[in-house]
Amino acid sequence: MAAVSGACPCGLGLPYAQCCGKYHAGVRAGGGPFAPTADALMRSRYSAFAVGDAEYLLATWAEETRPRELAVAPTGEPFTRLVVLDKARGGVFDAEGVVEFAAFYPGGVQRERSRFVRRDGRWFYVDGDVQ
C-alpha cells in the first residue's frame, strides 16, 4: 500500500488520516470505525484503489460476490478524481443503498452504479454496473 500524505483521494478535501484513512486503518486493526453510509463506503473504496489497499477492498466486499483474489497495484491505481453522480438510500438507518460515480484516470473515466448493503451495522459493496 502506498503511503499517503495530504488530502484524501476521495475528494472531500480532508486529510487522508481523518477521512478514508481512518476506515482503512480500522479494518486492518480488526475493528472500526466503519464507513457510516453507502456514500462513505464508496468513497473509502475509491481511496483504497487509489492507495493500493486490496485488504480493505476485500474486507468491505459482500461475501456472496467477493472475489477470492483482487489485483490492485500496491502503489495504487492511477485515479485522479472522483465525482458522485447520484445516490439513493444508503443512509445510517437504511439496509441498502446505491451510489453512481465517475472515477477519472489518465485517458478516461470509469462510470459505475454500485449497490451496497448494511449488515450488523456495517456497509458492504455488493456489485456494480459499469457504464
N, C-alpha and C positions, 0 to 999 in steps of 0.2 A: 504494500500500500504506500502511495506517495505521501510524503509529509506535506501538511497544508498549513500555510500561514496566511493571514489576511482574511478577506471576505469569503464567505461560504459560496461554493459554486452554485447553489440553488437560486441565487439572485435576490434574496431578501435584503441584502446589504448588511447583515450581521456578521460578526467574526465567526469563522468556522466552528471554533470550540463552543460558542454559545448558541449555535444554530444546529445544523445537522450533525456536527461532530459529537455533540453530547449523546445523540441517539446511536451513532456508530460505536462510541466507546461503551455505552450502556449494554449493548448486545454482546460485545466482546467480553465484557466483565461478567456476563451471565445474569444481568438484571436490567433495570431501567436507568434512565427514563426511556419510555417508548413514545413514538410519534402519536400525538393525541387525536389526529384526524387523518382521513384518507389523503388530503392535500399535503399534509406534513409528511406522511409516509412516502408519497410520490416524490416530493422534493428531496427527501433524505436518500431515496433510492437513486435518483438522478445524481446526487452528490457522491454516492458510493461508486457509481460508474465512473464519475469524473476523477475520483481519487484512487480507484482500483481496489475497492473493498468488497471482494467477492463474498467474504464471510457474512457481511451484513446483508447483501442481496439475497443469499440463500436462506438466511435466518428469518427474513421478512417475506418470504415467498410461501404461499399456502401449500401445505403438504401435498394436496391432491394434484397440483400442477407443477410442483417444484422439480427442476431437472436434477439429476444425480450430480452433475458437474456443470460448472459455468466458467467459460473462458473470458476472463476480464484481465486486461493488461495491468500488471502490478503498479505501473507508473500512472495508470488512469487512462480513460478513454478521452479522445480529443474534443469533448463537448465544449462549446464556447458560450452558450446562452440557453436559458430555459424560459419558455413563455407558457403560462397556464391559459388555455383557451376556453375551458368550460368545466364546471363542477356540478355534480348532482348528489345530494345527500352527502354522507361521509363525515358527518359531524360527531361530536363526542358522545351523543346518545343514539346514533344510527348503527345499524348492523351491517349495512352495505353502503358502498359509495362508488362513484365513477369520476375520474378526472381525465380530461383530454388536454394534451400538452403538445408543444413543439420543442424538440431538442435540436439545437443548431450545432453543426460541426463544420470544419473547413470543407467547402464544396457541397454542402447540402443541409437538409433538415429531415429529422425523423418525427412524424406526427403519429401519436398513438392515443387511443381512447382506452384507458386502463380500468379494470374492475378490481375492487378491494372488498374485503370482508373483515369484520371485527369479531374476534373470538377471545373470550376471557379477558376483555379489556384491551386487547392488542390488535392493531390493524395489520393485515397481510395482503400482499399483492396476489391476485388470482390469475389474471391473464389480461391481454390487451389486443385490440385490433389496430394493427399498424396501417396507416393510410398513406 
